[in-house]
């Protein structure tokens, strides 16, 4: 079963995803309004989030070493991290502790360093090996859908992973929070690495006040061959 995949991003008027102040409360409030069963995050975005918003020196505790027990009726989404290089080595405990996700799953490849695989095993992090050099995102989404009964994945990541989901037409929808600011030069821009036209169908538009707009598009699919990226 291939889950629905939604790209969710806060952007400026010039399509930047960095270089301006993002309304974090609004961003995540709108993300959760999409009712995700899982949230997909690239390793660079996850690592940057720790460095920007958390105490990066917070040590790992004994309780971080064990897989959390399932809680009946827990509707929080899974946190899925794309990390074939081991960028989140000794950092995943930050996400295991987060209140808004119920579990951490890591997507790795056959080329992932053995030391990182050992780290995941020792700490009981579920992981999926999918792809040779990089993670095969499309295949991984299908595996997650079948193994965990996931029907909706929201990608809350940076430009590179989100652009890959759009370019390869893995994404079914795009959710954009348009912020009334021009970021100017220097920031990463959503869609900047998409190499071919992608047709979109606007199906929802909501004025959020203060010049902010929530736009939702369906991706008009074509027959494509998907690959891996992170």
Secondary structure, 3 states (H helix, E strand, C coil): CCCEEEEEEEECCCCECCCCCCCHHHHHHHHHHCCCCEEEEEHHHHHHHHHHHCCCCCCCCHHHHCCCCCCCCCCCEEEEEECCCCCCCCCHHHHHCCCCEEEEEEEECCCCCHHHHHHHHHCCCEEEECCCCCCEHHHHHHHHHHHHCCCEEEECCCHHHHHHHHHCCCCCEEEEEECCCCCCCCCCECCCCCCCCCCEEEEEEEEEECCEEEEEEEECCCCCCCCECC
